[in-house]
Amino acid sequence: MATDLFRRNRNFRLLISGAAAANLGDGIAALALPWLATMISRDPFDIAIVAFATRLPWFLLSLPVGVVTDRADRQALIFRADLARVALSIGIVALILMAPSLPDDDGSARLLIGAIAALAFALGTAEVFRDNAAQTVLPMLVDERDLETANGQIWSVERVMGSFVGPPLAGLLIALAVPLPFSVNALAFGLAALTIWSIAFPARKLTPSRAGFWAEMRDGMRWIATHRAILQLAIMLGLMNALHIAAATFLVLFSQEVLGLGSFGHGVLLTAGAGGGVVGGLVCPRIAARLGPRTSLIAALVLMPLSYFVLFFTSSTILAAAALFLEILAGMLWNVVTVSYRQRFIPEAILGRVNAIYRFFGWGMMPVGALLAGLLVAQIEPVSGREAALRAPFLVAGLGMVAMCLYAIFALKLGRRGVA
């Protein structure tokens, strides 16, 4: 059935191809940006600032972008966002070429970190527009009965390109020349834009709204407030992502200083973890169909803390890779269930707004997690040492995920098809 969907639906083929190109760019940036920051500064707070800036747009812009998504041509939004990311990637290349040598004083280092953070914020802003619009167009292009299959395929491709191919490629490219990964990024985002523009979207009548911008946003808020299950999932996702980004922010320093990996080795580590996404994209739709939504989500929450506890205790690259594999597999199961649920039950007319509000909760907490992790590591290091400080976010994430699992067992109410 999965192969049949890809073969018979041209629009879906183009959509998934665009997702592959865009996520290749995301995967390259996921390694190259923090690695570039570590070449400039070893201060944990500086590294956290770059991660904070990357995710801050989800907190600031998700709600208004949701209204824009419902009002505007979604295909054009995705296309323009990808073009913006082409320009910003070229901007990073220009920044590197204008400052070819690493800074030799704190003032110039902070200036460069600030510039990288500003470009990361702009890239994050384009990502908010693209991802929110992209997730709302899938129900326009595939039948409802194909949503789990389509989401599973898209998530698999995104994981393959974003985590399986992108990071090791970025590690190899950055070892050859620091500007090179960002140049490839520009090409990947350009290809994504071209692919999205080639999709023959069904006609979608756009009529001027009689309600004002903020009134439309309030309509979306009222809808999600009256649907307890979706609101629960949104808040849970926000807390989970805050814990995830707290751990992920310092994975690059943990990889360098505890595991002893270089840029290519770190990319391979992320790739090993991404295998969980590839496997998850294939098996998670079947798991969800067999177990039902609620049991599937609890299973995901049981697996997630295990990965963080392994990272907290281990100094083995192999065990770290296995932990990342498990984490991403569990995250894939969560995503396949919750994304399909939202696409099926949120009315198309307000899907952009409600999806954006959901992601405001879900992704808006990520910059908070990155910033708090930076403060945590900075406070622990003088007392317990560098290695203990770099391990601390993994322990906090693991304990937090245990609490989320207990909450889901006792408070999350979903029927077999996801109906509260």
N, C-alpha and C positions, 0 to 999 in steps of 0.2 A: 504493500500500500504506500509506503514511504517513497519507493522508487517511482511508482505510478504517479503520485502527486507531482514530483519534480518533472516527469516526462510530459504530462498532459497540460501543465499550467505554465505557460510562457511567462506571465507576469510574476509568478512565484519564483521562477528560475532567475529572473532579473533582480528581484528583491533580495534573494539570498546571495546572489553574486555581489550586489552592492554592499550587503552586510559583511561579506567576506573581505572585500577591499577596505572598507572603513575600519573593520576590526583588526586587520593587519596593521593599519596605521596606529590604532589605539594600542596594540600590543607592543609595537616598536617604541612608542612614546612611554608606555608603562615602565619600561626598563631605562630608556635613554634619558628621560627627564630627571628622575632621582639620581641616576648614576652621574649625570652632568653636575647635579648639585653637590654630590659627594666629592667630585673633583675640585670643587671650589671651596667647600667648607666641610669639616667633620663635626660641627656643632649639631647635636640632635635637634635643637629647636629650629635651626635653619632648614634641615631636611623636612621637619614637620610643617614649616611654613609653606613649602612648595606643595606638599600634599594637601594642606588646608586650602590653598588658593585654587587648586585643581577642582576640588569638590564644592567650594563655596557657592558657585552659581546655582547648584541644585537647591540650596537653602534660600537664596535671594530671589531666584527667577522662576522656579517651578510653577508657582500659581499663576502669574501673568502669562507665562508661555502656554499654559494649558488653555486659556481663553483664546490666545492667538491661534493655537492649533485648531480649535473648533471653528474659528472665523475664516481662516485663510486656506489657500490651496496647499494641502499637506505635501504634495509632491514638490512644489516650489520651495517650501520651507526646508525640506531635506536637501534639495539641490544647492540652495544658497548656503546652508550650514556647512556642507562639504567644501564648497568653494572658499568659504571663510577659513576653514582649517588648512586648505592649501596655502593661502596667503600667510597665515600665522606660522606654519611650518617653515616657510621661506624666511619669515622674520627671525626665527630661532637660528637658522643657518647664518643670517646676516649678523646677529649678535655674536655668535661664536667667532666669525671671521673678523669682526671689529675688535675682539678681545682675545687674540690668539694664544696668549700665555696665561697661565693660571695666576690669580692675584697673589701678591706677596704681603698683603697687609689686611687687617680686619675691615677697614673702611671700604676698600675696593671689592673685597669678597662680599660684604653685605649689599653693596650696590648691585653686583651681578646677581646675587640671590634674589634681590628685589625685582630685577628685570625678568628673570626666569619665572618668578612667581606671577608677575603681571601677564606674561605670555601664557602661562598655565591657566590663569583665570579666564583669559579670552578663549583659549581652547575649550575649557570647561563650559563656557557660555554657549559656544557653537554646539557642543555635545548635548546640552539641555534641549535646544531646539530640535536637533536631529533625532535624538533618541525618543523624545516624547512623540514626535510626529510619526516616526518609523513604527513604533509599537501600536499606534492607532490605525495604521493603514492595512495591517494584515487581515482583519476581518472583511475589508473591502475586496481582497484579492483571492481569498480561499473560502470554501464552504465551511459552515460551522462544524460539520462532522470531522473536518480535517485540521481543526485548530491545534489539538495536542500534537499531532504528527508534524504540522508545520512549525510550531514553536520548538519542538524537540530538534528538528533539522536546523532551524536558524540558530538556536543556542549552541548546537554542536559545531556548526561552521564558525560561529563567533568565537567559541572556545579554541577551536583548532587554529584559527588565524590570530586571535588576540593573545592566546597563551601558549600555544603549541609551536607556532611558526614565528610569530612576532618577536618574543623576547630573545631566543637564541640568535635570530637574525640581527637584532639590535646589538647584542653583545659582540657579534662578529664585526658588524659595521663600525661600531664605536672603537673597537680595537684597531681597525684600519685607519680611520679618520673620524674625529669627533663630530664634524658636521654631517657625515654621510647618512646616519639613520634618519635625520630630519629631512634630508633631501629625498630619501625613499618615501618618507611619510607624505610629502607633498604629492608625489606620483600616485600613491595609494588613494589618498583622498580625492584626487582628480579623477581617477578611474571610478571611484564610488559615485561621484557626482554624475558622470556620464552614464553610468548604468541605471541610476535612478531616473534620470531624465528620459530614458528609453522605454520605461514602463507605460503601457496603455492603461491608465487608471480609468475606472468607470466614472461616468459623469456624476458629479456631486454638486448639487445646486447650492450656491453660496448666496444667501440673501442677507441684506443688512439687518442687523438685530435691532429690534425696537428697545430692548433693554440696554442699559449702559454697560461699559466694560466691567465695572466692579459689581454690578447687579448679576451679570452672568457668572462671575467668579463665586458670588454668594450662592447662586443656584447649584453650582457644583459642590460647594461645601455642605449645603443642606442635604443634597442627595447622599453624599458619603456619610453624613452624620446619622441618617436614618437607616443605613445598612450596616448593622453592627459588625458583621463578619468581615466586610472589606475594611472597615475602620480598624478592627483588631489586627488584621494582617498588615495594614500600613504601619501602625505603631510598632508592632513586633519587628517588621523589616527595618524600621529606623534604628531601633536599639541593636539589632543584629549587625547592621552595616556599620554602626558606630564602633562596635567591638571589633568587627573585621578590619576596618581601616586603621584602628589603633594598633593592631598587630602587623598589618601589611606595611604600614609606614616605615617601620624599622627592620623589615625583612632584608632590605638592601644592605644595611650596616651589619645585621646579624650574619648575613651571607659572607660579607667581606671579612669581618673580624673574628667570628666564632667558627664558621665553617671553612674559612680560608679560600674562598672562591674569587676568581677574577670575573670580568664582565661576561665572557662567554660561558663560564661555569655557572654564573648566576642565571643566565638565560636558559641554560639546560635544566637547572633546578626548577624554574618556573614552567618549563615545557613538560617536565615529568609530572608536575602537579596538574597541568592542563589535560593530561590523559584522563583524569577524572571527569572532565567536562565532555570529552569525546565519548567515553563509555556512557556517561550519564545521559547524553543526548539520544543515545540509541535505546537504552533500557528504561529510562525514567518514565516515558509515556506508558509503557507496559506496566511498570510498577504502580503508577497512579491509577491505571484502569483496574488493576487487580485489588489493590488495597483500599482505594477510595481516597478522596482528598485529605480528610483529617488524619487518618492513619499514616498516609504518606508524609505529611508535614511533620508529624511527631517523629517518624523514623529519621527524617533529615535532621531534626533538632537533637536526636540522640547521637548522631554521628559527628556533628560539628564540634562539640567541645573536646572530643577525643583527639582531633587533629591539633588543637591548640596546646593541649597538655603534652603531646609528644614533642612539639616544637619547644616547649618550655624546658623539658628535661634533656633533650638529646643534643649531642654535638656531632652526630653522624649525618652526612649529606644524604645517604640512602634513606634513613628514617625521616629526615626532613622532607624529602621528595614524596615519600609515602603519605606523610601527614597532609601535604598540600593536595595530593591526589584525592584523599578522603574528603578534605574540606570542599573541594570544587565539585566532587560528585554529589555531596549532600546539598550544596547550593544549587546545583542543576535540578535536583528533585524538587526543591522548594520553588524554583522559578517556573518549571514546567507546569506545576499545579496552579500556582497563584496567578501567573500571567494568563493562562487559558481561562481560568475562572473569571477574571476581570473582563477579558475580551468577549466572553459569552454572555455575561449578565448585565454589563453596563450599557445603557442605550447608546447607539452610535452618535446621536446628536450631541451628547455631552461626554463622550468617551475621552476626548482630549483634555477637558477640564478635570474630570474625576481622576483620570490617569495621572495628570500632573499633580493633583493634590495628594494622591497616593504616593507618588515619587517624592513629593516635598517631605512627607514624613520619612519615606524609605531611604532617600538619598540625602536629604537635607541634614541628617545627623552625622553624615560622614566627615565634613570639615570639623565638627565638634570633636569627634573621636580622634582625628589626627592631631588637633591642637592639644587636647587633654593628654594624649600619649606623649607628645613632646614635653609637656610639663612634668609628666610622671617620670620619664627617663632622666630629665635634667635634675629632678629632685633626688632620685635614687642613686645616681652615679657617684656623687661625692661621699655618700654614706656606705654603699655596698660594692662599689666598683663598677667598671664599664660593662663587663659581661652580664652581671646580675641585672643591671639597668636595662640592657637590650633584651633580656629574657622576660622582664616583668610584664610587658604588654600581652604576651602570650598567656600568662597565668590569669591576668584580668579577663581576657577574652574568653578563656575556657570556663571560668567561674560564672561569667555573665551568661554564657550559652546554656549552662546547666539551669540557671534560673529561668531562662526563656523556655526551656523544655518543660520544666515543672508547670509553668504558667499555661502552656499549650495543653498539657494533659488535663488540667483541672478547669480551664476557662474557655478554650477555643471550641466553638460549636459549629461544625460543618456537617452537612448531609453528604451522602455518597457522591452526588453530583456537584457539591459545593454550595448547595442552597442552605442558607442559615435557617 
